[in-house]
Amino acid sequence: MNRNDFIPIILGSDENAYGNVRLIHETYRIKPLLLCTRLLIPTMYSSLFDLIQIDQFDHEDVFPGALLHILKKHAAPNKKLIVIPCSDYYAGLLSRHYGQFEGLIANHFLSESLLNTLDTKDKFYELCERFGLDYPKTIICEPHERESALERMDFQFPIVVKPENSNAYEYLHCDFEGKRKVFFFNNRENYLTMIRNMNTSDYNGKLIIQEFIPGGDSAMRVINSYSDDQGNVKMMCLGQPVLEEYAPKTLGNYAAIISRSDMDIYRKVKAFLENIGYVGFSNIDMKFDSRTGKYMMFEINPRLGRSSLFVRAAGLNMVEALINQVVYGKVNDCVYGQATSLWSNVPRVVLQRYVTDPALSNEIDQLYRQKKVIRSLWYKKDLNMKRLIRVSRYFFGHITNYRRHYFDKEQASFAEPQGLEG
């Protein structure tokens, strides 16, 4: 293996981007190129990459030409260019414009036609229906149906309401009072208050209205996978989130995950991905329904998740799986996550306060004692003084965020605490 055989190019600057940069440094001791419009806190003051900032790089009319220029500049004989998108919209841009980059990028991405079958929750549920995956009772709500949609509801409150793709550019850049990635409501009045605020914005996407699956954060599950260019799944890792984030802009993001193993769900998801011809990284969110014993699918993202370093905590390396296949032509059987470790994005005191299940609390304490814990942003080989100060403020700021925003989903007591902010 020669470190000069390839150049990794990371698109984005969030926790996901930093996690990939860190994996590349740990594995290959090289600096990737990091392309973004601006640095976010997770990548600020890092020395692990070469930064290329491009104004409006995430815009449809800027992205293709800008990336093509960089690819041509760095193309060289016997050196492969590997591009890793760290957000849904960068993944979408790559799928839509891949024809312009063909022959320059060594790795492949979902075709635009396949992406269009799963890039929103309603389309993903159609695939679930076809391939036998379970999902919550759901209403798909067009923009003009927002106020009347509950009349079609054949399930009871509490309900969960989400944009069709909370990571889509249109939703990320709209603005209205009380905006969140996901909403929880106990009654019609609170729902309508949110809808009337949303209707003042320029968000024109669909809404997903779902039954609330009983259980708190620890009932969630997430699977990260890597599928090779032939659509064969080569690596899978299952995680059990033990705590999510609660600040309005990050509500529903995972704050801490324990890696798990379940061959039944591995086999089911693997068959699904291979049946649809999926290529590249995937991130599937689901929830275990204790009433039925089934995993209820929520969404699939065409990239690794911002919490994907939980895979590394389990002893697997998905970036290495990609490089081994694309650069070195290695062919391996599928590797499944089996080890139990903890990934956390919040201070330990937050877990001690808000993870209330005694068995999980004891397990978390044991993993800390066994030093089986990884935190994405705390990488000892990248902690200069400026970065240490900035990351510390960000990291310990979670304590205030939880004190201000936490509510108990498991008891469905979220109507008032999760009410809209002024």
N, C-alpha and C positions, 0 to 999 in steps of 0.2 A: 504493500500500500504506500503510495506516494502522496504527500499532502498537496503537491502541485498538480494533481490529476484533475482537480475541479475547483470551481469558484462558487460558493453558496451566495445566493442573493435573497435577502429577507425583505418582504414587503410589509411595512407597518412598524409601529414603535410602542405597542402596548405590552402587557405581561406575556402574551403569547409570543410576540417577537423576541422579547428578552429571553424567554425560556429556550427558544430555538438557537439564539446566539450563544447562550450558555452551553447548550448541548454540543454545539459545534466546537466551542473552545475546549470543553472537557474531553471530547473524543479525538479531535484532530489538531488542536493547538494552532488554529488558523483564524484569521479575522474575515468574516463574511462582509459583503457590502450590505448596508441597511438603507433602503429607500423609503422615504416618507415625506409628508408635507411638513411635519414638525415633530419634534421629540415630545413624547409624553413622559410622565414621571418615571415609569419603569425603566426607560432606557437613558434617562438623563445622566450625564457625567460618566457614562460607561466607556471603558477603554477596549472593549472586546470586539468592536466593529469599525469599519470605515463608513462614515456617514455621507449620504448623498441626499440633500434636501431638495425637493422639487415642488415649486408652487403649484397647487391644485393638482397634484399627482393622482389624487383619487377621482378626478373628473374624467368622464367618458371621452372628451375631446382632447385631453392632455396625455392620459396614461399610455396609449399605444405608441405614440411617437417618442415619448420620453423613455419608455422601457426599451424600445427598439434601438435607440441611440446608445444606451448603456450596454446592451447586449453586443452590439457590433463593436463597440470600443474594447470590450474585454474578451471577445472571441479570439481563440488561438488554437493552433493545431495541438491535438492530444490533451486539450483541457476542456472539460465539460462544464457548462453553466447550469446550475441547479437553482430553480426559483421556488421559494416557499412563501405562499400568501398567508397572512396572519389575520385576515378578516374575511367576512363573507363577500364584501364588495370587491376586494382585490381578487378573491377567487373567481367571482363572477366576471370581472374584467378580463382575467386570463382566459376563461372559457370562451368568452365572446370574441376575443381578438387573437386567439391562439394561432390562427392561420398566418398572421403577420410575423410570428416568432418561430414558426416551424423550421427546424434545422438549426436553430440557435439555442433553444432550451432543450436539455437532455431529458428532463422528466416530463410526464404527460399530466393532463388535467381532464376533468369531466368534459365531455362534449357539451356544447351549448344546448343541444336538444335534450340530453339527459338531465342537465342542470335545471332546465325549465320544468321538469317533472317533479322536482323535489325542493325547489328553492324557497317555497313558502309552505306554511303548515298545512293549508288546505290541499295542496297538491301532494304533499308527503302522505297525508291520510288516505288519499286515493290509492297510492302505492301500497300502503299498509293493508288496505282492503283487498287489493289484488293478491298480495303475497302472504296473507294470513297473520299479520302482526296486529296486536290489539292496540287500541287508542281510546281516549276518553270520549264520552258523548259530547258532540260538538255542533255548534252553529257557525256557519260561515256568513259573515255579515258584510254586505257591500256598503260603501260610504253612505248612500241614501237611505239605508235600512237601520242605521245605528239606533235611532230612538224607538223603532218599532220591533226590533229584532227579538226582544224578550217574549213577544207574543207567540213565537214559534218554539219556545223552549219546552222540551219534554223532560226536563230534570229540574231539581230543586236548588234553591240557594243553600249554601254559598256557591259562588261561581268565580271562575278565573277568566280574565279578559286580557288578550294580548294582541298586538299588531301582527299581521300575517308573517312579518319578519322584523323582529325588533332590532336586528343588526343591519337592516337595509339602509342605504344612504338617505332615502326619503324620510324615514322615521327618525334617524339619528339627528337630522338637521332641521326638523320641524320644532316648533316651540308652542307650548300651551301650559296653562296653570295646572300643576299636579301631574305633569308628565312622568311616566315610569316605563320601565321595560315590560312590566307585568302588573296587572291590577287584581285585587281580591275584593269581592263585595258580598255583603250579607243581605242586601236588600236593593230593591229597584231604585229607590230615591238616590242612593249614593252612586249607583251606576249612571243614572241620567245626569247627575251633576258633572261627572267626568266627561260624558259624551258631549254635553253642551260646551264644555271648555275645549275639547278636542275639535269640535266643529268650527271654532274660531281660528284654527290653524290651517296651514296649507297641506296637511297630511290627507292624502286621497287613497290610501291603501285600505285593504279589507281588515276587519277585526275577527279574531277567533274568540268565541264565547264557549267555555267548557264547564262541565261539572267539576267540582273540586274533589280530587281523589283524596280520601282520608289519609292522614299521616303528616308528620312534620318533615323537616329537611332531610332527616335520615332515611325517609322512605324513597328518596330520589336515587337514581342510578345513572351512570354515564359510561359509555363504551367509546374508547378511542381505537381506531383501526388504521392499518396501512394496507392498501391493495396495490398490487403491482400493475404493470402496463397491460397485462392480459386479463386483469380483473380478478386475479386470485388473491384472496386475503392472506397476508403474510405475517401480520402481527395484530393482536387484540389485547386490550387491557380493560377490565371492568373496575369501576370505582363506586364506592358508596359515599356520597356527600354526607357529612355529619353536621354541616352548618352552611347556610347561604348568606349572602350579603343583603342588607336591608336599606341602605341609603337609596333614595328614589332613582338615581340614574344607574345604579348597579344592582337593583333589586332582582334577586333570582340568580345572580352570578354565584358560583361556588366559592366558599371561603376556606373550606377544609374538606379533604377527601381521604378516606381510607381505601387502599387498593384491595380488591376482593377477587374471588374466582368462582365462576358458575358455568360449568360446561354446557348446560342446557341453553342458557341465553347466548353464550358464545356461538353455539351451533346454529341457533335460530337466526341471529344477526348475520353470521357469516354466509349462510345460505341466501339471505335476502340480498346482501351486497353483491354476491357473485351472480345471482339471478338477474339483477338489473344491469350488470356490467360496470360496476363502480370502479373508478381508478383514483388512486392517490389517498390522501388522508381523509378520514371522516370522524365525526364527533356526534354521537347519538345520545340525546337526553330522554330519560324515561322515568316512570315512577312505579314502584311496587304497590299493587292494590291488595291490601290485606283481606279484603272481602272476597276476592276471587282467586288469589294466589297468582295473578297474572302481572306481567310487566306491561304497563300502558305507555306506548310511544308518544313522545311530545314533538320532537323535531330532529332533523339531521342537518349538520353544518358541514360544508365541503372544505374543511380545514381542521387542524388540531384546535382544541379549546384553549382559552387563556389559562386554564387549570391543568393543562396536559402534562405538566411536570410530575403529576402523580404517577404517570407511567414510568418515569425514571426512578421514582421512589420505589417502585415495584421491581426494579432491576432491569427494565427494558429500555431500549433507545430507538424511537421511531425514526429519527433523522438518520441514524446509522443504518436502519433497515432500508430506507430510501436510497442512500448512497451505495450500499452494498449491491443493490439490484441495478441501479441506473448506471453507476460508474464502473463497477467491477464485475457486473454480470453474474453475481452469486445467486444461486437458486436454492432456496431453503423451504422446508415445510413450515406451516403456520406455527408461530410461537404464541402461546397464551399466557397472560399474566396470572401468576399463581401466588406470589409473595404478598404478605400483608405489611404495609407501611403507611405512613401518614404524610400527606402533602398539606401545608397550611399557608394561607396568605394573610393570617391575622395573628396577633399576639396570643400566647398561651393563656393569658388571663381571660381573653374573650371566650376561648373554648371552655374554660373552667366555669364561666358564668352562664353561657347560653347553650351549651350541650347538656341537656338535663337528664338524658337517659343514663341511669347508673352504669349499665353494662358498657355503653360506649365511652362514658367518662373514664371508667377504669381501664378500658383498652387504650384510650389516648394516653393516659398517664404511663401505662406500661410501654407504649411505643416511644415516648420521650425518654424513659429510663433506659431503653434498649438502643437509643440513638438511631431509631428508624424513622426519622423525620427530615423532610426537605422543605425549604422555603424558597420560592422562585427567585426573589430579588436579593437574598442574602448569599452571595457567592464570594467566598473569602478571597478569591483571586481578582476581584473587581470591586474593591471597597476603598477607593481613595477618599480623602476627607470630604470633598464636596458631595460625592455620591452617598457616603455614609450618613451625612446630615440630612440630605433630601429624602433618601429612602426611609430613614428613621421617622421623620415627620409623617410621611405617607403611611407607614406601617402602623405606628402607634396612634395615628388619627382614627383608626378603626374603633378604638375604645370609645371615643366620643360618638362616632356614627351609630354604634349599636345602642348606646345609652339613649340616643335621641330617636332612633327609628325602629328599634326592634318591636315585633309583635308576634304573638303565638299562633302560627298557622294551624297547628295540630288541634287546637281547641276552637278553630274557626272564629277566633275573637278579634278579627282584623278589621271590622267595620269602622271603628273609631280611630285606633292607632294608625291605620293605613289611610285614613281620610285625606282629602286633598289639602295641600298646603296653600297658605295665602301668600 
